[in-house]
């Protein structure tokens, strides 16, 4: 029997600590409001999944978020080690198809998560590519620590380098639809997430007038 698990990585929503590139343009308070809205999008994408969810916070557990999910704090010296530890725990606990997503994607939906899990029926690894060269989703049907070791985190060649290594090691993989995350004000302005949120537009305008 297949045991599926969804892992969500969340940065604790702290002023001056989230969306720092975006904050350089619109200020810390406005970047804080954007990230808060993006976390809400991620909550909505996962709330009706009939799959166990584990939420890993960057610094401290927040009880008001994902009320029914198992919660923990990320452990590791860099992003790769933190993700690796979360996957290891999932496999140790008997899950055999695991996907992990971040919490800053305006277009993430339950469908992307389900597609990732389905891809693991025939692939050892799955990625949801991000437009900036990284990925918004990673999934595995068995543990593969190489995916997380010595990688150029936050660099535009992260996914290319990771896929090249998987090919070299004859590891089967799939890729999903490309999505864009919000790193800059240009990203924000171009997103339907922002265009359709009058409330968020108003907040940012008020903060920057």
C-alpha positions in Angstrom: 0.0 0.0 0.0 1.3 3.4 -0.9 1.8 5.9 1.9 2.0 9.5 0.7 3.2 12.5 2.6 3.3 16.2 1.9 5.9 18.4 3.5 5.6 22.2 3.6 8.6 24.4 4.4 7.6 27.8 5.8 9.7 30.7 6.9 8.4 32.2 10.1 6.7 35.5 9.1 9.0 38.0 10.7 9.3 41.7 9.7 12.7 42.2 7.9 13.3 38.4 7.6 11.0 37.4 4.7 11.2 38.3 1.0 14.3 40.4 1.5 14.9 41.0 -2.2 11.4 42.3 -2.6 11.8 44.4 0.5 14.6 46.4 -1.1 12.0 47.9 -3.5 8.8 48.0 -1.5 10.1 48.0 2.1 10.0 45.4 4.9 6.4 46.0 6.0 5.1 45.6 2.5 7.3 42.5 1.9 5.9 41.1 5.2 2.3 41.6 3.9 3.2 39.8 0.6 4.7 36.8 2.3 1.8 36.6 4.7 -0.6 36.4 1.7 1.6 33.8 0.0 1.6 31.6 3.0 -2.2 31.8 3.0 -2.2 30.6 -0.7 -0.1 27.6 0.4 -2.5 26.8 3.3 -5.4 26.9 0.9 -3.6 24.6 -1.6 -3.1 21.9 1.1 -6.2 22.3 3.3 -8.4 19.8 1.5 -5.7 17.2 0.7 -6.6 13.8 2.2 -2.9 13.2 2.7 -0.8 13.6 5.9 0.9 17.0 6.0 4.0 18.0 7.9 4.8 21.6 8.2 8.4 22.6 9.0 8.9 26.1 10.2 12.3 27.9 9.9 12.5 29.1 13.5 9.6 28.2 15.7 6.3 26.4 15.5 3.2 28.6 14.9 0.1 26.9 16.3 -2.4 29.1 14.3 -1.1 27.8 11.0 -2.1 24.4 9.6 -4.0 23.5 12.7 -4.4 19.8 11.8 -0.9 19.2 10.5 2.1 17.8 12.3 4.5 20.6 12.9 8.3 20.8 13.5 11.2 23.1 13.2 13.7 22.7 10.2 17.1 21.2 11.2 20.3 21.6 9.2 23.0 24.1 8.3 21.7 24.9 4.8 18.5 24.4 2.8 19.8 21.1 1.4 20.4 19.6 4.8 17.1 20.8 6.1 15.2 19.3 3.2 17.2 16.1 3.5 16.4 15.7 7.2 12.7 16.2 6.5 12.7 13.5 3.8 14.7 11.1 5.9 12.2 11.4 8.8 9.3 10.8 6.3 10.9 7.6 4.9 11.9 6.4 8.4 8.2 6.7 9.4 7.1 4.4 6.5 6.0 6.9 3.8 7.1 5.9 0.3 6.0 8.8 -1.8 6.9 12.2 -0.4 6.7 15.7 -1.9 8.0 18.9 -0.4 6.9 22.4 -1.3 7.9 25.9 -0.3 5.5 28.6 0.8 6.1 31.6 -1.5 4.3 30.5 -4.7 1.3 32.5 -5.8 0.0 29.9 -8.2 0.6 26.7 -6.2 -2.5 24.4 -6.0 -3.6 21.0 -4.8 -3.3 19.8 -8.4 0.4 20.5 -8.5 0.9 18.5 -5.3 -1.2 15.6 -6.6 0.6 15.6 -9.9 3.9 15.4 -8.0 2.8 12.4 -6.0 1.4 10.7 -9.2 4.7 11.2 -11.0 6.4 9.2 -8.2 4.5 6.1 -9.4 7.0 5.9 -12.2 9.9 8.1 -11.3 12.3 8.1 -8.4 12.4 11.9 -8.2 10.1 14.7 -9.3 10.6 18.5 -9.6 8.3 21.4 -10.1 10.6 23.9 -11.9 10.6 27.5 -11.0 11.2 30.2 -13.6 14.3 31.4 -11.8 16.1 28.1 -12.3 15.3 26.5 -9.0 12.3 24.4 -8.1 9.2 24.9 -6.1 8.5 21.2 -5.5 10.7 18.2 -5.0 9.4 14.7 -4.4 11.0 11.2 -4.0 9.8 7.6 -4.0 13.0 6.5 -2.2 15.7 8.4 -0.4 18.4 10.1 -2.6 20.8 12.2 -0.5 22.8 13.3 -3.6 20.0 15.6 -4.6 20.7 17.8 -1.5 24.5 17.7 -1.3 26.9 20.4 -2.7 24.2 22.2 -4.6 24.2 25.9 -5.7 21.2 27.0 -3.6 19.5 30.1 -4.8 21.4 30.1 -8.0 19.9 30.1 -11.5 21.6 26.8 -12.5 20.3 24.8 -9.4 17.8 22.6 -11.3 20.0 22.1 -14.4 22.9 20.9 -12.3 20.7 18.6 -10.2 19.0 17.0 -13.3 22.4 16.6 -14.9 23.6 14.7 -11.9 20.5 12.5 -11.8 21.0 11.6 -15.5 24.7 10.7 -14.8 23.6 8.4 -12.0 20.8 6.8 -14.1 18.1 8.1 -11.7 14.6 8.3 -13.2 12.9 11.7 -12.8 9.9 13.8 -13.9 9.3 17.5 -14.1 6.0 19.3 -13.7 4.6 22.6 -14.9 6.9 25.6 -14.5 5.8 28.2 -12.0 7.1 31.6 -11.0 7.8 32.6 -7.4 7.8 36.1 -6.1 11.3 37.5 -5.5 11.1 41.0 -7.0 8.5 43.7 -7.4 8.4 42.9 -11.2 7.5 39.3 -10.3 4.8 40.6 -8.0 3.3 43.0 -10.5 3.2 40.3 -13.2 1.4 37.8 -11.1 -2.4 37.2 -11.2 -2.1 36.7 -7.4 -1.3 40.4 -7.1 -3.5 41.6 -9.9 -6.5 39.9 -8.3 -5.8 41.0 -4.8 -7.2 44.5 -4.4 -6.6 44.3 -0.6 -2.9 43.6 -1.1 -2.5 46.3 -3.7 -4.1 48.8 -1.3 -1.8 47.8 1.6 1.3 48.1 -0.5 0.2 51.5 -1.9 -0.6 52.8 1.6 2.8 51.7 2.9 4.7 53.3 0.0 2.8 56.6 -0.4 
